[in-house]
Structure formats: structure tokens, C-alpha cells
Amino acid sequence: MDESSIKKLESIDGLLKHILAIQLYQAGVSQQLIAKHLKIAKARANELLKGVEKGYRQNENSKPQNSE
């Protein structure tokens, strides 16, 4: 596999981890558990989740977990 393909795969891996981290965080999973399961540093998990509200889902049919 050439270097270009490896870089593309690493980029895809990073994007998938970012999406998964956001989904897990919005579902109420802690940053510490997200870091553990994605095998990334807690600081990296924190960076990926900046600006994301915990327990908030963007689906219009869902309500934030904290407001009932």
C-alpha cells in the first residue's frame, strides 16, 4: 500500500472516531469512557468534543435528556 493510501485511511479513521465520539457523548457517555473505548487520550477526546452538548441529540424527534 502506498503512502497516499495510508494517509487517506488514517484520515477516514480519524473522521469515524470523531463521529462516534460525538454520538456517544450525545448519548450521555463520559469523555473518559469514550477515550478508553476509542483507544485515544482523554485530552484528544476532549478536543473532539469541544462545543458538543452532552445528552443533546440533533434529531428533531428527540428531546435533550435533561429536559422532561
Biopython code that builds the backbone (N, CA, C, O; Angstrom):
import numpy as np
from Bio.PDB.StructureBuilder import StructureBuilder

atoms = [
    (1, "MET", "N", (0.849, -1.172, 0.000)),
    (1, "MET", "CA", (0.000, 0.000, 0.000)),
    (1, "MET", "C", (0.895, 1.235, 0.000)),
    (1, "MET", "O", (1.856, 1.320, 0.764)),
    (2, "ASP", "N", (0.570, 2.176, -0.855)),
    (2, "ASP", "CA", (1.420, 3.366, -0.945)),
    (2, "ASP", "C", (1.088, 4.383, 0.158)),
    (2, "ASP", "O", (0.069, 4.276, 0.839)),
    (3, "GLU", "N", (1.963, 5.352, 0.309)),
    (3, "GLU", "CA", (1.841, 6.335, 1.389)),
    (3, "GLU", "C", (0.559, 7.158, 1.273)),
    (3, "GLU", "O", (-0.042, 7.506, 2.289)),
    (4, "SER", "N", (0.141, 7.466, 0.072)),
    (4, "SER", "CA", (-1.082, 8.237, -0.146)),
    (4, "SER", "C", (-2.307, 7.481, 0.366)),
    (4, "SER", "O", (-3.187, 8.065, 0.998)),
    (5, "SER", "N", (-2.356, 6.196, 0.092)),
    (5, "SER", "CA", (-3.477, 5.374, 0.554)),
    (5, "SER", "C", (-3.492, 5.273, 2.071)),
    (5, "SER", "O", (-4.560, 5.301, 2.683)),
    (6, "ILE", "N", (-2.341, 5.158, 2.672)),
    (6, "ILE", "CA", (-2.246, 5.077, 4.129)),
    (6, "ILE", "C", (-2.751, 6.365, 4.759)),
    (6, "ILE", "O", (-3.487, 6.323, 5.745)),
    (7, "LYS", "N", (-2.366, 7.513, 4.204)),
    (7, "LYS", "CA", (-2.824, 8.802, 4.730)),
    (7, "LYS", "C", (-4.334, 8.943, 4.609)),
    (7, "LYS", "O", (-4.984, 9.465, 5.515)),
    (8, "LYS", "N", (-4.899, 8.482, 3.495)),
    (8, "LYS", "CA", (-6.350, 8.542, 3.314)),
    (8, "LYS", "C", (-7.062, 7.673, 4.342)),
    (8, "LYS", "O", (-8.063, 8.092, 4.923)),
    (9, "LEU", "N", (-6.554, 6.470, 4.569)),
    (9, "LEU", "CA", (-7.156, 5.581, 5.553)),
    (9, "LEU", "C", (-7.061, 6.159, 6.968)),
    (9, "LEU", "O", (-8.002, 6.037, 7.752)),
    (10, "GLU", "N", (-5.948, 6.776, 7.287)),
    (10, "GLU", "CA", (-5.791, 7.403, 8.599)),
    (10, "GLU", "C", (-6.768, 8.552, 8.761)),
    (10, "GLU", "O", (-7.316, 8.759, 9.843)),
    (11, "SER", "N", (-6.988, 9.296, 7.692)),
    (11, "SER", "CA", (-7.939, 10.398, 7.722)),
    (11, "SER", "C", (-9.360, 9.885, 7.939)),
    (11, "SER", "O", (-10.114, 10.447, 8.733)),
    (12, "ILE", "N", (-9.717, 8.829, 7.239)),
    (12, "ILE", "CA", (-11.043, 8.225, 7.388)),
    (12, "ILE", "C", (-11.219, 7.692, 8.810)),
    (12, "ILE", "O", (-12.271, 7.877, 9.421)),
    (13, "ASP", "N", (-10.190, 7.034, 9.330)),
    (13, "ASP", "CA", (-10.232, 6.517, 10.691)),
    (13, "ASP", "C", (-10.475, 7.652, 11.686)),
    (13, "ASP", "O", (-11.288, 7.516, 12.601)),
    (14, "GLY", "N", (-9.781, 8.753, 11.509)),
    (14, "GLY", "CA", (-9.952, 9.901, 12.397)),
    (14, "GLY", "C", (-11.351, 10.485, 12.333)),
    (14, "GLY", "O", (-11.928, 10.836, 13.362)),
    (15, "LEU", "N", (-11.901, 10.592, 11.128)),
    (15, "LEU", "CA", (-13.254, 11.123, 10.979)),
    (15, "LEU", "C", (-14.293, 10.199, 11.610)),
    (15, "LEU", "O", (-15.230, 10.665, 12.260)),
    (16, "LEU", "N", (-14.128, 8.899, 11.419)),
    (16, "LEU", "CA", (-15.058, 7.943, 12.019)),
    (16, "LEU", "C", (-15.006, 7.993, 13.547)),
    (16, "LEU", "O", (-16.041, 7.922, 14.210)),
    (17, "LYS", "N", (-13.802, 8.115, 14.098)),
    (17, "LYS", "CA", (-13.670, 8.233, 15.554)),
    (17, "LYS", "C", (-14.336, 9.512, 16.050)),
    (17, "LYS", "O", (-14.970, 9.517, 17.105)),
    (18, "HIS", "N", (-14.195, 10.585, 15.294)),
    (18, "HIS", "CA", (-14.808, 11.863, 15.675)),
    (18, "HIS", "C", (-16.330, 11.737, 15.700)),
    (18, "HIS", "O", (-16.977, 12.158, 16.659)),
    (19, "ILE", "N", (-16.891, 11.163, 14.656)),
    (19, "ILE", "CA", (-18.344, 10.975, 14.580)),
    (19, "ILE", "C", (-18.832, 10.089, 15.721)),
    (19, "ILE", "O", (-19.823, 10.400, 16.381)),
    (20, "LEU", "N", (-18.132, 8.993, 15.942)),
    (20, "LEU", "CA", (-18.530, 8.072, 17.006)),
    (20, "LEU", "C", (-18.433, 8.737, 18.378)),
    (20, "LEU", "O", (-19.311, 8.557, 19.222)),
    (21, "ALA", "N", (-17.377, 9.497, 18.595)),
    (21, "ALA", "CA", (-17.215, 10.195, 19.873)),
    (21, "ALA", "C", (-18.383, 11.151, 20.112)),
    (21, "ALA", "O", (-18.915, 11.210, 21.220)),
    (22, "ILE", "N", (-18.779, 11.887, 19.096)),
    (22, "ILE", "CA", (-19.900, 12.821, 19.234)),
    (22, "ILE", "C", (-21.192, 12.068, 19.539)),
    (22, "ILE", "O", (-21.946, 12.466, 20.427)),
    (23, "GLN", "N", (-21.448, 10.987, 18.813)),
    (23, "GLN", "CA", (-22.661, 10.206, 19.036)),
    (23, "GLN", "C", (-22.703, 9.645, 20.456)),
    (23, "GLN", "O", (-23.736, 9.707, 21.123)),
    (24, "LEU", "N", (-21.591, 9.106, 20.909)),
    (24, "LEU", "CA", (-21.535, 8.549, 22.258)),
    (24, "LEU", "C", (-21.736, 9.633, 23.314)),
    (24, "LEU", "O", (-22.462, 9.429, 24.287)),
    (25, "TYR", "N", (-21.100, 10.771, 23.125)),
    (25, "TYR", "CA", (-21.207, 11.866, 24.089)),
    (25, "TYR", "C", (-22.634, 12.390, 24.155)),
    (25, "TYR", "O", (-23.149, 12.670, 25.237)),
    (26, "GLN", "N", (-23.264, 12.519, 23.005)),
    (26, "GLN", "CA", (-24.650, 12.980, 22.975)),
    (26, "GLN", "C", (-25.589, 11.966, 23.617)),
    (26, "GLN", "O", (-26.664, 12.331, 24.093)),
    (27, "ALA", "N", (-25.197, 10.717, 23.633)),
    (27, "ALA", "CA", (-25.989, 9.677, 24.279)),
    (27, "ALA", "C", (-25.734, 9.624, 25.790)),
    (27, "ALA", "O", (-26.379, 8.856, 26.504)),
    (28, "GLY", "N", (-24.792, 10.444, 26.273)),
    (28, "GLY", "CA", (-24.541, 10.530, 27.703)),
    (28, "GLY", "C", (-23.316, 9.801, 28.205)),
    (28, "GLY", "O", (-23.104, 9.725, 29.415)),
    (29, "VAL", "N", (-22.500, 9.260, 27.311)),
    (29, "VAL", "CA", (-21.277, 8.558, 27.715)),
    (29, "VAL", "C", (-20.212, 9.583, 28.106)),
    (29, "VAL", "O", (-20.077, 10.616, 27.449)),
    (30, "SER", "N", (-19.467, 9.309, 29.153)),
    (30, "SER", "CA", (-18.440, 10.247, 29.621)),
    (30, "SER", "C", (-17.249, 10.302, 28.653)),
    (30, "SER", "O", (-16.986, 9.362, 27.902)),
    (31, "GLN", "N", (-16.553, 11.421, 28.699)),
    (31, "GLN", "CA", (-15.368, 11.578, 27.860)),
    (31, "GLN", "C", (-14.317, 10.533, 28.204)),
    (31, "GLN", "O", (-13.611, 10.050, 27.318)),
    (32, "GLN", "N", (-14.207, 10.183, 29.467)),
    (32, "GLN", "CA", (-13.228, 9.189, 29.889)),
    (32, "GLN", "C", (-13.524, 7.827, 29.259)),
    (32, "GLN", "O", (-12.609, 7.158, 28.779)),
    (33, "LEU", "N", (-14.785, 7.414, 29.256)),
    (33, "LEU", "CA", (-15.144, 6.130, 28.645)),
    (33, "LEU", "C", (-14.981, 6.165, 27.130)),
    (33, "LEU", "O", (-14.560, 5.183, 26.518)),
    (34, "ILE", "N", (-15.315, 7.291, 26.540)),
    (34, "ILE", "CA", (-15.142, 7.437, 25.088)),
    (34, "ILE", "C", (-13.675, 7.262, 24.730)),
    (34, "ILE", "O", (-13.339, 6.527, 23.801)),
    (35, "ALA", "N", (-12.807, 7.935, 25.465)),
    (35, "ALA", "CA", (-11.366, 7.816, 25.214)),
    (35, "ALA", "C", (-10.894, 6.375, 25.353)),
    (35, "ALA", "O", (-10.103, 5.890, 24.544)),
    (36, "LYS", "N", (-11.382, 5.702, 26.376)),
    (36, "LYS", "CA", (-10.981, 4.316, 26.612)),
    (36, "LYS", "C", (-11.419, 3.409, 25.458)),
    (36, "LYS", "O", (-10.627, 2.612, 24.956)),
    (37, "HIS", "N", (-12.667, 3.534, 25.048)),
    (37, "HIS", "CA", (-13.200, 2.650, 24.011)),
    (37, "HIS", "C", (-12.637, 2.949, 22.619)),
    (37, "HIS", "O", (-12.503, 2.046, 21.794)),
    (38, "LEU", "N", (-12.309, 4.211, 22.363)),
    (38, "LEU", "CA", (-11.731, 4.569, 21.059)),
    (38, "LEU", "C", (-10.208, 4.459, 21.074)),
    (38, "LEU", "O", (-9.549, 4.668, 20.055)),
    (39, "LYS", "N", (-9.663, 4.130, 22.237)),
    (39, "LYS", "CA", (-8.207, 3.996, 22.398)),
    (39, "LYS", "C", (-7.473, 5.281, 22.011)),
    (39, "LYS", "O", (-6.505, 5.273, 21.251)),
    (40, "ILE", "N", (-7.984, 6.394, 22.573)),
    (40, "ILE", "CA", (-7.353, 7.701, 22.370)),
    (40, "ILE", "C", (-7.138, 8.327, 23.754)),
    (40, "ILE", "O", (-7.726, 7.890, 24.743)),
    (41, "ALA", "N", (-6.303, 9.334, 23.802)),
    (41, "ALA", "CA", (-6.054, 10.029, 25.067)),
    (41, "ALA", "C", (-7.289, 10.834, 25.473)),
    (41, "ALA", "O", (-8.055, 11.280, 24.618)),
    (42, "LYS", "N", (-7.480, 11.019, 26.797)),
    (42, "LYS", "CA", (-8.615, 11.810, 27.265)),
    (42, "LYS", "C", (-8.555, 13.229, 26.715)),
    (42, "LYS", "O", (-9.591, 13.822, 26.414)),
    (43, "ALA", "N", (-7.360, 13.773, 26.584)),
    (43, "ALA", "CA", (-7.217, 15.116, 26.030)),
    (43, "ALA", "C", (-7.705, 15.166, 24.585)),
    (43, "ALA", "O", (-8.320, 16.147, 24.168)),
    (44, "ARG", "N", (-7.432, 14.115, 23.827)),
    (44, "ARG", "CA", (-7.892, 14.040, 22.433)),
    (44, "ARG", "C", (-9.416, 13.956, 22.389)),
    (44, "ARG", "O", (-10.048, 14.600, 21.552)),
    (45, "ALA", "N", (-10.006, 13.169, 23.281)),
    (45, "ALA", "CA", (-11.466, 13.073, 23.349)),
    (45, "ALA", "C", (-12.057, 14.438, 23.656)),
    (45, "ALA", "O", (-13.062, 14.836, 23.067)),
    (46, "ASN", "N", (-11.428, 15.154, 24.583)),
    (46, "ASN", "CA", (-11.886, 16.492, 24.929)),
    (46, "ASN", "C", (-11.848, 17.415, 23.709)),
    (46, "ASN", "O", (-12.781, 18.186, 23.485)),
    (47, "GLU", "N", (-10.778, 17.338, 22.927)),
    (47, "GLU", "CA", (-10.656, 18.168, 21.718)),
    (47, "GLU", "C", (-11.753, 17.838, 20.711)),
    (47, "GLU", "O", (-12.338, 18.737, 20.107)),
    (48, "LEU", "N", (-12.028, 16.552, 20.532)),
    (48, "LEU", "CA", (-13.039, 16.129, 19.570)),
    (48, "LEU", "C", (-14.435, 16.597, 19.966)),
    (48, "LEU", "O", (-15.298, 16.790, 19.110)),
    (49, "LEU", "N", (-14.651, 16.779, 21.261)),
    (49, "LEU", "CA", (-15.991, 17.069, 21.753)),
    (49, "LEU", "C", (-16.223, 18.516, 22.140)),
    (49, "LEU", "O", (-17.269, 18.843, 22.698)),
    (50, "LYS", "N", (-15.273, 19.382, 21.857)),
    (50, "LYS", "CA", (-15.456, 20.806, 22.157)),
    (50, "LYS", "C", (-16.680, 21.328, 21.419)),
    (50, "LYS", "O", (-16.825, 21.127, 20.213)),
    (51, "GLY", "N", (-17.552, 21.997, 22.152)),
    (51, "GLY", "CA", (-18.734, 22.589, 21.558)),
    (51, "GLY", "C", (-19.920, 21.658, 21.426)),
    (51, "GLY", "O", (-20.978, 22.071, 20.952)),
    (52, "VAL", "N", (-19.764, 20.408, 21.836)),
    (52, "VAL", "CA", (-20.852, 19.436, 21.742)),
    (52, "VAL", "C", (-21.534, 19.362, 23.103)),
    (52, "VAL", "O", (-20.870, 19.224, 24.130)),
    (53, "GLU", "N", (-22.865, 19.455, 23.106)),
    (53, "GLU", "CA", (-23.605, 19.372, 24.359)),
    (53, "GLU", "C", (-23.851, 17.922, 24.730)),
    (53, "GLU", "O", (-24.303, 17.128, 23.905)),
    (54, "LYS", "N", (-23.554, 17.585, 25.960)),
    (54, "LYS", "CA", (-23.784, 16.214, 26.426)),
    (54, "LYS", "C", (-25.282, 15.982, 26.574)),
    (54, "LYS", "O", (-26.002, 16.824, 27.112)),
    (55, "GLY", "N", (-25.737, 14.844, 26.098)),
    (55, "GLY", "CA", (-27.139, 14.498, 26.225)),
    (55, "GLY", "C", (-28.033, 15.169, 25.212)),
    (55, "GLY", "O", (-29.253, 15.020, 25.288)),
    (56, "TYR", "N", (-27.476, 15.903, 24.264)),
    (56, "TYR", "CA", (-28.275, 16.597, 23.250)),
    (56, "TYR", "C", (-28.245, 15.822, 21.948)),
    (56, "TYR", "O", (-27.177, 15.444, 21.467)),
    (57, "ARG", "N", (-29.407, 15.586, 21.383)),
    (57, "ARG", "CA", (-29.493, 14.905, 20.093)),
    (57, "ARG", "C", (-30.059, 15.875, 19.073)),
    (57, "ARG", "O", (-30.968, 16.649, 19.376)),
    (58, "GLN", "N", (-29.524, 15.833, 17.874)),
    (58, "GLN", "CA", (-29.953, 16.765, 16.844)),
    (58, "GLN", "C", (-31.195, 16.292, 16.102)),
    (58, "GLN", "O", (-31.765, 17.052, 15.319)),
    (59, "ASN", "N", (-31.622, 15.067, 16.329)),
    (59, "ASN", "CA", (-32.814, 14.548, 15.693)),
    (59, "ASN", "C", (-34.011, 15.330, 16.210)),
    (59, "ASN", "O", (-34.178, 15.468, 17.422)),
    (60, "GLU", "N", (-34.842, 15.842, 15.317)),
    (60, "GLU", "CA", (-35.960, 16.685, 15.737)),
    (60, "GLU", "C", (-36.979, 15.921, 16.577)),
    (60, "GLU", "O", (-37.751, 16.542, 17.307)),
    (61, "ASN", "N", (-37.002, 14.604, 16.497)),
    (61, "ASN", "CA", (-37.931, 13.802, 17.282)),
    (61, "ASN", "C", (-37.413, 13.511, 18.677)),
    (61, "ASN", "O", (-38.158, 13.020, 19.524)),
    (62, "SER", "N", (-36.148, 13.805, 18.927)),
    (62, "SER", "CA", (-35.552, 13.540, 20.229)),
    (62, "SER", "C", (-35.531, 14.801, 21.061)),
    (62, "SER", "O", (-35.437, 15.910, 20.536)),
    (63, "LYS", "N", (-35.619, 14.622, 22.340)),
    (63, "LYS", "CA", (-35.531, 15.741, 23.267)),
    (63, "LYS", "C", (-34.227, 15.599, 24.031)),
    (63, "LYS", "O", (-33.747, 14.482, 24.230)),
    (64, "PRO", "N", (-33.641, 16.717, 24.465)),
    (64, "PRO", "CA", (-32.464, 16.598, 25.328)),
    (64, "PRO", "C", (-32.812, 15.766, 26.558)),
    (64, "PRO", "O", (-33.920, 15.874, 27.083)),
    (65, "GLN", "N", (-31.898, 14.956, 27.013)),
    (65, "GLN", "CA", (-32.159, 14.048, 28.121)),
    (65, "GLN", "C", (-32.462, 14.787, 29.414)),
    (65, "GLN", "O", (-33.143, 14.251, 30.288)),
    (66, "ASN", "N", (-31.965, 16.010, 29.546)),
    (66, "ASN", "CA", (-32.116, 16.747, 30.793)),
    (66, "ASN", "C", (-33.450, 17.473, 30.912)),
    (66, "ASN", "O", (-33.770, 17.950, 32.000)),
    (67, "SER", "N", (-34.243, 17.582, 29.846)),
    (67, "SER", "CA", (-35.458, 18.378, 29.898)),
    (67, "SER", "C", (-36.701, 17.516, 29.746)),
    (67, "SER", "O", (-37.147, 17.230, 28.635)),
    (68, "GLU", "N", (-37.245, 17.111, 30.874)),
    (68, "GLU", "CA", (-38.510, 16.371, 30.861)),
    (68, "GLU", "C", (-39.327, 16.740, 32.040)),
    (68, "GLU", "O", (-40.432, 16.225, 32.211)),
]
sb = StructureBuilder()
sb.init_structure("model")
sb.init_model(0)
sb.init_chain("A")
sb.init_seg("    ")
for serial, (resi, resn, name, xyz) in enumerate(atoms, 1):
    if name == "N":
        sb.init_residue(resn, " ", resi, " ")
    sb.init_atom(name, np.array(xyz, "f"), 0.0, 1.0, " ", f" {name:<3s}", serial, name[0])
structure = sb.get_structure()
